[in-house]
Amino acid sequence: MRWRALFDDLEAQAEAADAADLAAEVADRTRRERGLLRILDRLLPVEGHPVAVTVVGAGPVRGRLVDAGVDWLLLEEAAQREVLVPLASVLGITGLGPRSGAPGAEGEVGRRLDLRWALRGLARSRAGMSVVLRDGSVVTGTLDRVGDDHVDLAEHLPGEARRVEAVRQVRLIPLTALALLRAG
């Protein structure tokens, strides 16, 4: 009888050690997988839901997450105005919840749809906008051109169409100076 009790005890110890090893491995893999997550992976599951984004130079911006790219996000504010925010200007985001998308789920094409791609779309639309710079200043106008590291903004009054006589000046703005771009 004593032998049976000894074997049962050894078997229980082995099972406990195996369970502890498995728990440690799961925790290690979880930490490793979380370490691969990017902001985009956290944003994708909440597309269509409200979030609050704190932006350098602009403060909190609240709206429904419409879309996100590798280095930008697009919100729709309550007034149905769209706001393009470079991720480099984001100080924090709330309203995400615990879910995440799989790292790299956006695919090869999605990785190429960077901030410059989004800005080129705005330039093609010829829509007037307010541009908030990282220092908090605001300039209004129409994007004329998007370069590799800058945009050219034809400055004119809000609500005016971009006409030669309405343009006060063309301002070159480094992409690193952009806090957000608000349509309208």
C-alpha positions in Angstrom: 0.0 0.0 0.0 2.8 2.4 0.8 4.2 2.0 -2.7 0.9 2.9 -4.3 0.6 6.1 -2.3 4.2 7.0 -3.2 3.5 6.4 -6.9 0.3 8.4 -6.7 2.1 11.3 -5.0 4.9 11.2 -7.7 2.3 11.2 -10.5 0.5 14.2 -8.9 3.8 16.1 -8.6 4.6 15.3 -12.3 1.1 16.5 -13.4 1.5 19.7 -11.3 4.9 20.4 -12.8 3.5 19.8 -16.4 0.6 22.1 -15.7 3.0 24.8 -14.3 5.2 24.4 -17.4 2.2 24.7 -19.7 1.0 27.8 -17.9 4.4 29.4 -18.1 4.7 28.6 -21.8 1.2 30.1 -22.5 2.0 33.2 -20.5 5.3 33.6 -22.4 3.7 33.1 -25.8 1.0 35.6 -24.9 3.6 38.2 -23.9 5.5 37.6 -27.1 2.3 37.9 -29.3 1.3 41.1 -27.5 4.8 42.4 -28.1 4.1 42.1 -31.9 0.9 44.1 -31.8 0.9 47.6 -33.4 -1.6 50.4 -33.0 -3.3 49.4 -36.2 -3.9 45.9 -34.9 -5.6 47.4 -31.9 -7.7 49.8 -34.0 -9.0 47.4 -36.6 -11.5 45.5 -34.3 -13.1 48.8 -33.3 -13.8 50.2 -36.8 -17.2 51.8 -36.7 -17.2 52.4 -33.0 -16.6 55.6 -31.0 -13.2 56.4 -29.7 -11.5 59.4 -28.1 -8.0 60.3 -29.5 -5.8 62.8 -27.7 -3.8 64.7 -30.3 -0.7 66.8 -29.7 -1.6 70.5 -30.4 -5.3 69.7 -30.7 -6.4 68.0 -27.5 -9.1 65.4 -27.4 -10.9 64.4 -30.6 -14.0 62.2 -30.3 -15.7 60.3 -33.1 -16.4 57.1 -34.8 -13.4 55.3 -36.2 -14.0 55.1 -39.9 -10.7 53.7 -41.1 -7.0 53.3 -40.1 -3.7 52.7 -41.9 -0.2 51.9 -40.8 0.4 55.5 -39.7 -2.9 57.3 -39.7 -6.5 57.0 -38.5 -9.7 58.6 -39.8 -12.5 59.6 -37.5 -16.0 60.9 -38.1 -17.0 63.6 -35.6 -20.5 64.1 -34.4 -21.1 66.8 -37.0 -20.1 64.2 -39.6 -16.9 66.0 -40.3 -14.0 63.7 -41.1 -10.7 64.1 -39.3 -7.5 62.6 -40.5 -4.9 62.1 -37.7 -1.3 61.0 -38.3 -0.4 58.4 -35.6 2.8 60.3 -34.9 0.6 63.0 -33.4 -1.5 60.7 -31.2 -0.8 60.9 -27.4 -3.4 58.3 -26.5 -6.6 56.5 -27.5 -9.5 55.4 -25.3 -12.5 53.3 -26.2 -10.5 50.4 -27.8 -11.4 47.5 -25.5 -9.3 44.4 -25.1 -9.6 42.9 -28.6 -6.8 43.1 -31.2 -6.5 42.1 -34.8 -3.9 39.7 -36.0 -0.5 41.4 -36.6 -0.1 42.1 -40.3 -3.8 41.4 -41.1 -3.9 44.4 -43.4 -1.7 42.6 -45.9 0.9 43.9 -48.3 -1.5 46.4 -50.0 -2.6 47.8 -46.7 1.0 48.4 -45.6 1.5 50.7 -48.6 -1.6 52.8 -47.8 0.3 55.2 -45.6 -0.3 58.8 -44.5 1.0 60.1 -47.8 -1.6 57.9 -49.7 -4.4 59.3 -47.5 -3.2 62.9 -48.0 -3.0 62.4 -51.8 -6.7 61.3 -51.7 -7.5 64.6 -49.9 -5.5 66.6 -52.5 -7.4 64.9 -55.3 -10.7 65.8 -53.7 -9.8 69.5 -53.7 -11.8 69.8 -50.5 -11.2 72.7 -48.2 -9.9 71.9 -44.8 -8.6 73.1 -41.5 -5.1 71.9 -40.7 -4.0 71.8 -37.1 -0.3 71.9 -36.6 1.5 70.3 -33.7 2.0 73.7 -32.0 -1.8 74.1 -31.9 -2.0 76.7 -34.7 -4.6 76.3 -37.4 -4.4 77.1 -41.1 -7.2 76.6 -43.7 -7.1 75.9 -47.3 -6.8 73.1 -49.9 -4.0 70.6 -50.3 -2.2 71.3 -53.6 0.5 68.8 -53.5 1.8 65.9 -51.4 5.5 65.2 -51.4 7.5 62.5 -49.7 7.9 64.4 -46.5 5.7 67.5 -46.9 2.4 68.9 -48.2 1.7 72.2 -50.0 -1.4 73.9 -48.6 -3.0 76.7 -50.7 -4.2 79.0 -47.9 -7.7 80.5 -48.3 -10.6 81.3 -46.0 -12.8 78.5 -44.8 -15.7 77.8 -47.1 -14.1 79.4 -50.1 -13.3 77.4 -53.2 -9.6 77.2 -54.1 -9.4 79.9 -56.8 -6.3 81.8 -57.7 -7.7 85.1 -56.4 -8.7 83.5 -53.1 -5.3 82.0 -52.3 -3.4 84.2 -49.9 -0.2 82.0 -50.0 1.0 78.5 -50.4 2.5 77.0 -47.3 4.9 74.1 -47.3 4.1 71.9 -44.2 6.4 69.1 -43.2 4.4 65.9 -42.5 6.0 65.8 -39.0 4.3 69.2 -38.2 0.8 67.9 -38.9 -1.4 67.2 -35.9 -4.7 66.6 -37.7 -6.6 67.6 -40.9 -10.4 68.3 -40.5 -12.6 68.4 -43.6 -14.8 71.5 -44.1 
